[in-house]
Amino acid sequence: MKANIAFIGLGNMGLPMVANLIKGGHRVWAYDLQPEAIDRAARLGATAARSAVEAVQQAEVVISMLQTGHQVDSLYVSGGDPLFKHLAAGALVIDCSTIDAATAKATAAQAMTHGLDFIDAPVSGGVAGAEAGTLTFIVGGTAAQFARAQPVLSQMGQKVLHAGEHGAGQMAKACNNMLLAVQMAGTCEALNMGINNGLDPGVLSEIMQQSSGNNWVLQHYNPVAGVMDKVPAAQGYSGGFKVRLMCKDLDLAMDLGQTSSSPVPMGAAAKALFNLHQVAGHEDLDFSSLLMLFQKVNRP
């Protein structure tokens, strides 16, 4: 069934998600704080909105892709003109931002008081997955809300997984991204050591892919320039998932570990490495640029 959808947040992830919704036949009203992002969405076939409130006027479904829990809370609940006051009862709100579970739970509770369905549905798969429509959505909400959202999310991704009640999507995403950070750090470390010992990084990557060191980074996101096409490393580490966003997600993971008294020594080590890389001025590069940190350590 085709729907009237408001999409708020048209960054590296949001814009290709909008494109896939339009391809699926949905009508999309698009809004972002950056006017040029709205223009790009309009060129894809979306209707440009001059404000978030205007975007949701006819919306049966609202999808947001923001950066922080504060932004999500401000948009829907605590801002000067919160969207929950403008949505028709029964509307479905899907927040695809990666934020803290507490904010997701609180926002869901506020939505309920307005007669709205709210789910947290952070994504995995990166910009390439958003462009290809192969994202994985990790959903927190009731079974009925999950079933209602699944057809819409399936227009933008290959896998739609129900993690549990509200906030569970964010908790699962924090676990996933902590592991991704550990994988990236370990892969950069191993590849850099091989390069420093005269090994060809492409050959070494293939060997590790066929051996017990195989992982998602080696398969889809090699951090060494020239080894893999169509990844940020092949484009000067531009686009993709920025270092500052990985640092933000690792902060969320550390908080989750602390509140549950869970030891996270590997996650803490990865957080320290990405923080060093960010402080060195690389916050807007893709997170695979962490390789540069290891290369710097080994320079004479």
C-alpha positions as CSV (number, residue, x, y, z in Angstrom):
1,M,0.0,0.0,0.0
2,K,1.4,3.4,-1.0
3,A,1.5,6.1,1.7
4,N,1.9,9.8,2.2
5,I,5.3,10.1,3.9
6,A,7.1,13.0,5.5
7,F,10.9,12.5,5.6
8,I,13.0,14.8,7.9
9,G,16.8,14.7,7.7
10,L,18.3,14.6,4.2
11,G,21.9,13.8,4.8
12,N,24.1,11.1,3.4
13,M,21.7,8.5,4.5
14,G,18.4,10.2,4.3
15,L,18.5,11.4,0.7
16,P,19.0,7.9,-0.8
17,M,16.4,6.6,1.5
18,V,14.0,9.1,0.1
19,A,14.9,8.1,-3.4
20,N,14.0,4.5,-2.7
21,L,10.7,5.4,-1.1
22,I,9.8,7.4,-4.3
23,K,10.9,4.5,-6.5
24,G,8.4,2.4,-4.4
25,G,5.6,4.7,-5.4
26,H,5.2,6.6,-2.1
27,R,4.5,10.3,-2.0
28,V,7.2,12.0,0.0
29,W,7.4,15.5,1.5
30,A,11.0,16.2,2.4
31,Y,12.5,18.7,4.8
32,D,16.0,19.5,6.1
33,L,17.6,22.5,7.8
34,Q,19.8,22.8,4.7
35,P,17.9,24.2,1.7
36,E,20.2,22.6,-0.8
37,A,19.3,19.2,0.7
38,I,15.6,19.9,0.1
39,D,16.4,20.9,-3.5
40,R,18.2,17.6,-4.1
41,A,15.2,15.7,-2.7
42,A,12.9,17.7,-4.9
43,R,15.0,16.7,-8.0
44,L,14.4,13.1,-7.0
45,G,10.7,13.6,-7.1
46,A,9.9,14.6,-3.5
47,T,7.7,17.6,-2.6
48,A,9.8,20.3,-1.0
49,A,8.6,21.4,2.4
50,R,9.6,24.8,4.0
51,S,9.3,23.5,7.5
52,A,9.0,20.2,9.4
53,V,5.4,21.2,10.3
54,E,4.6,21.7,6.6
55,A,6.1,18.4,5.8
56,V,3.8,16.4,8.1
57,Q,0.5,18.1,7.1
58,Q,-0.7,15.2,5.0
59,A,1.6,12.5,6.5
60,E,0.4,9.0,7.4
61,V,4.0,8.1,8.1
62,V,6.8,10.3,9.4
63,I,10.4,9.2,9.1
64,S,13.3,11.0,10.7
65,M,17.0,10.6,10.2
66,L,18.8,12.9,12.7
67,Q,22.1,12.8,14.5
68,T,21.4,13.2,18.2
69,G,18.8,12.3,20.9
70,H,18.4,16.0,21.6
71,Q,17.4,16.7,18.0
72,V,14.8,14.0,18.1
73,D,13.4,15.2,21.3
74,S,13.3,18.8,20.1
75,L,11.6,17.8,16.8
76,Y,8.8,15.7,18.3
77,V,8.3,16.8,21.9
78,S,10.1,19.7,23.4
79,G,10.8,22.2,20.6
80,G,9.0,25.4,20.0
81,D,6.5,23.8,17.7
82,P,6.7,20.0,18.3
83,L,5.5,17.7,15.6
84,F,3.5,15.5,17.8
85,K,1.0,18.4,18.1
86,H,0.5,18.5,14.3
87,L,0.1,14.8,13.5
88,A,-3.2,13.2,13.0
89,A,-4.1,10.5,15.6
90,G,-3.0,7.1,14.3
91,A,0.0,8.4,12.3
92,L,3.1,6.2,12.4
93,V,6.4,7.8,13.4
94,I,9.6,6.0,12.5
95,D,12.8,7.4,13.9
96,C,15.8,6.0,12.1
97,S,18.3,8.1,14.0
98,T,21.0,6.4,16.2
99,I,20.3,7.9,19.6
100,D,20.2,6.8,23.3
101,A,17.6,4.3,24.3
102,A,16.3,6.5,27.1
103,T,15.3,9.2,24.6
104,A,13.7,6.7,22.3
105,K,11.6,5.3,25.2
106,A,10.6,8.7,26.4
107,T,9.6,9.8,22.9
108,A,7.5,6.7,22.4
109,A,5.7,7.4,25.7
110,Q,4.9,10.9,24.6
111,A,3.7,9.7,21.2
112,M,1.3,7.4,23.0
113,T,-0.4,10.3,24.8
114,H,-1.1,11.9,21.3
115,G,-2.6,8.6,19.9
116,L,0.5,8.0,17.7
117,D,2.6,5.0,16.9
118,F,6.3,5.5,17.4
119,I,9.2,3.1,16.8
120,D,12.9,3.5,17.0
121,A,14.4,1.9,13.9
122,P,18.1,2.7,13.6
123,V,19.8,1.4,10.5
124,S,22.9,-0.6,9.5
125,G,24.5,-0.8,6.1
126,G,26.0,2.7,5.6
127,V,25.6,5.1,2.6
128,A,26.1,2.3,0.1
129,G,23.3,0.3,1.7
130,A,21.0,3.3,1.7
131,E,21.7,3.9,-2.0
132,A,21.2,0.3,-2.9
133,G,18.1,-0.2,-0.7
134,T,19.9,-3.0,1.2
135,L,19.8,-1.5,4.7
136,T,19.1,-3.4,7.8
137,F,16.5,-1.8,10.1
138,I,16.7,-2.7,13.8
139,V,13.3,-1.9,15.3
140,G,12.1,-1.2,18.9
141,G,8.4,-1.1,19.4
142,T,5.3,-3.3,19.9
143,A,4.7,-6.3,17.6
144,A,1.7,-4.5,16.0
145,Q,3.8,-1.3,15.4
146,F,6.6,-3.5,13.9
147,A,4.1,-5.2,11.5
148,R,2.7,-1.8,10.5
149,A,6.1,-0.3,9.7
150,Q,7.6,-3.3,8.0
151,P,6.2,-2.6,4.5
152,V,7.5,0.9,4.5
153,L,10.9,-0.1,5.8
154,S,11.2,-2.8,3.3
155,Q,11.2,-0.2,0.5
156,M,14.5,1.0,1.9
157,G,16.2,-2.1,3.1
158,Q,16.5,-5.9,2.7
159,K,16.2,-6.8,6.4
160,V,13.8,-5.5,9.0
161,L,14.5,-7.0,12.4
162,H,12.4,-6.7,15.6
163,A,14.8,-6.2,18.5
164,G,12.1,-5.9,21.2
165,E,10.1,-3.1,22.9
166,H,10.7,0.6,22.6
167,G,14.4,1.4,23.0
168,A,15.5,-2.1,22.0
169,G,16.4,-1.0,18.5
170,Q,18.8,1.6,19.9
171,M,20.4,-0.8,22.3
172,A,21.0,-3.4,19.6
173,K,22.4,-0.7,17.3
174,A,24.8,0.4,20.0
175,C,26.1,-3.2,20.4
176,N,26.4,-3.5,16.7
177,N,28.3,-0.3,16.1
178,M,30.7,-1.0,19.0
179,L,31.5,-4.3,17.3
180,L,31.9,-2.5,14.0
181,A,34.3,0.0,15.5
182,V,36.4,-2.9,17.0
183,Q,36.4,-4.7,13.6
184,M,37.5,-1.6,11.8
185,A,40.3,-0.8,14.3
186,G,41.5,-4.4,14.2
187,T,41.4,-4.6,10.4
188,C,43.3,-1.3,10.1
189,E,45.9,-2.5,12.6
190,A,46.4,-5.9,10.8
191,L,46.5,-4.4,7.3
192,N,49.0,-1.7,8.3
193,M,51.3,-4.3,9.9
194,G,51.2,-6.3,6.7
195,I,51.9,-3.2,4.5
196,N,54.8,-2.2,6.8
197,N,56.3,-5.7,6.3
198,G,56.1,-5.5,2.5
199,L,52.8,-7.3,1.8
200,D,50.4,-6.2,-0.9
201,P,47.3,-5.0,0.9
202,G,45.0,-6.4,-1.7
203,V,46.6,-9.8,-1.5
204,L,46.6,-9.7,2.3
205,S,42.9,-8.7,2.3
206,E,42.1,-11.7,0.1
207,I,44.0,-14.0,2.3
208,M,42.3,-12.8,5.4
209,Q,38.9,-13.0,3.7
210,Q,39.6,-16.7,3.0
211,S,40.9,-17.3,6.6
212,S,39.7,-17.0,10.1
213,G,40.2,-13.2,10.2
214,N,37.4,-12.6,7.7
215,N,34.9,-9.9,8.7
216,W,32.4,-7.4,7.3
217,V,35.0,-4.7,6.9
218,L,37.2,-6.9,4.7
219,Q,34.2,-8.0,2.7
220,H,32.5,-4.6,2.1
221,Y,34.5,-1.6,3.5
222,N,38.3,-2.1,3.0
223,P,40.1,0.9,4.6
224,V,43.1,0.8,2.2
225,A,42.9,2.9,-0.9
226,G,43.1,1.0,-4.1
227,V,41.9,-2.4,-2.7
228,M,38.2,-2.0,-3.3
229,D,36.1,0.2,-5.6
230,K,33.2,2.3,-4.5
231,V,34.1,2.6,-0.8
232,P,35.2,5.8,1.0
233,A,38.9,4.7,0.9
234,A,38.7,4.9,-2.9
235,Q,37.4,8.5,-2.7
236,G,39.8,10.1,-0.2
237,Y,37.6,8.9,2.7
238,S,34.8,11.3,1.7
239,G,31.2,10.5,2.3
240,G,30.3,7.4,4.2
241,F,30.0,7.3,8.0
242,K,31.9,10.2,9.6
243,V,34.4,9.7,12.4
244,R,32.5,12.1,14.6
245,L,29.4,10.0,14.3
246,M,31.3,6.9,15.2
247,C,32.6,8.7,18.3
248,K,29.0,9.6,19.2
249,D,27.9,6.0,18.7
250,L,30.7,4.7,20.9
251,D,29.7,7.2,23.6
252,L,26.3,5.7,23.5
253,A,27.8,2.2,23.7
254,M,29.9,3.1,26.7
255,D,26.9,4.6,28.5
256,L,24.9,1.4,27.8
257,G,27.8,-0.7,29.1
258,Q,28.0,1.4,32.3
259,T,24.3,1.4,33.0
260,S,24.2,-2.4,32.7
261,S,27.5,-3.0,34.5
262,S,28.9,-4.7,31.3
263,P,32.7,-4.8,30.8
264,V,33.6,-3.3,27.4
265,P,37.4,-3.2,27.2
266,M,37.5,-3.7,23.4
267,G,34.9,-1.1,22.9
268,A,36.7,1.3,25.2
269,A,40.0,0.7,23.3
270,A,38.2,1.4,19.9
271,K,36.6,4.6,21.4
272,A,40.1,5.8,22.5
273,L,41.5,5.3,19.0
274,F,38.6,7.0,17.2
275,N,38.7,9.9,19.7
276,L,42.4,10.4,19.0
277,H,41.7,10.4,15.2
278,Q,38.9,12.9,15.7
279,V,41.0,15.2,17.8
280,A,43.7,15.1,15.1
281,G,41.2,16.9,12.8
282,H,39.6,14.1,10.9
283,E,36.1,14.2,12.4
284,D,34.5,14.7,9.0
285,L,36.3,11.8,7.2
286,D,34.8,8.4,6.9
287,F,35.5,6.1,9.8
288,S,37.6,3.8,7.7
289,S,40.2,6.7,7.6
290,L,41.3,5.3,11.1
291,L,44.0,3.6,9.0
292,M,45.7,7.0,8.9
293,L,46.2,6.9,12.7
294,F,48.1,3.6,12.4
295,Q,50.1,4.8,9.4
296,K,51.1,8.0,11.4
297,V,52.3,5.9,14.3
298,N,54.6,3.9,12.0
299,R,56.1,6.8,10.1
300,P,59.8,7.4,10.7
